[in-house]
Amino acid sequence: QFFEKSTERKYVALVWGDLEGKGTISGYIGRAKKNRKIMAVYEDSEEGKLAVTHYEVLEQFGYVTLVECTLETGRTHQIRVHFKSIGHPLFNDAEYGGNKILKGMKTSKYSKFIENNFEYFKGQALHAKTLGFIHPETSLKVSFNSEIPDYFNSVLKRFRDYCIK
């Protein structure tokens, strides 16, 4: 079902910048030419495999935005590389440039606020929310949901309190 792209996969991500509404990000994902450890989005199918990510804004905080992502394909680092490609890397994503202050005020108070929030995440601000598929024995659709972890919710609350629009 993964190969046939018939599974349901939804993620929640905190991305830098102020996004609105819904959107789709697509492009060909392949290994980055300068750093083979990470991926990049290309316009040419010879450079990678087609990847499609649909997103919907759940909450805006001005400097960062909470989005829900639905994957049409499943490529390595797909969500991370797609959002970087449109200028909105995931919050605290060291591999794709989201681990430094990209939006907001240039004050020591704000810098400390962001640095404290970085400490809550062991990696990028991305959470696998839903996995759904057809059970191979019963042929029934099954779906598993995972609530946003407390540490992630804690950072969201801090953003709500600090800089909501």
Secondary structure as GFF3:
##gff-version 3
##sequence-region A 1 165
A	DSSP	beta_strand	8	16	.	.	.	ID=ss1
A	DSSP	beta_strand	22	31	.	.	.	ID=ss2
A	DSSP	beta_strand	39	42	.	.	.	ID=ss3
A	DSSP	beta_strand	49	60	.	.	.	ID=ss4
A	DSSP	beta_strand	64	71	.	.	.	ID=ss5
A	DSSP	alpha_helix	78	85	.	.	.	ID=ss6
A	DSSP	alpha_helix	108	120	.	.	.	ID=ss7
A	DSSP	beta_strand	126	134	.	.	.	ID=ss8
A	DSSP	beta_strand	141	145	.	.	.	ID=ss9
A	DSSP	alpha_helix	150	163	.	.	.	ID=ss10
###
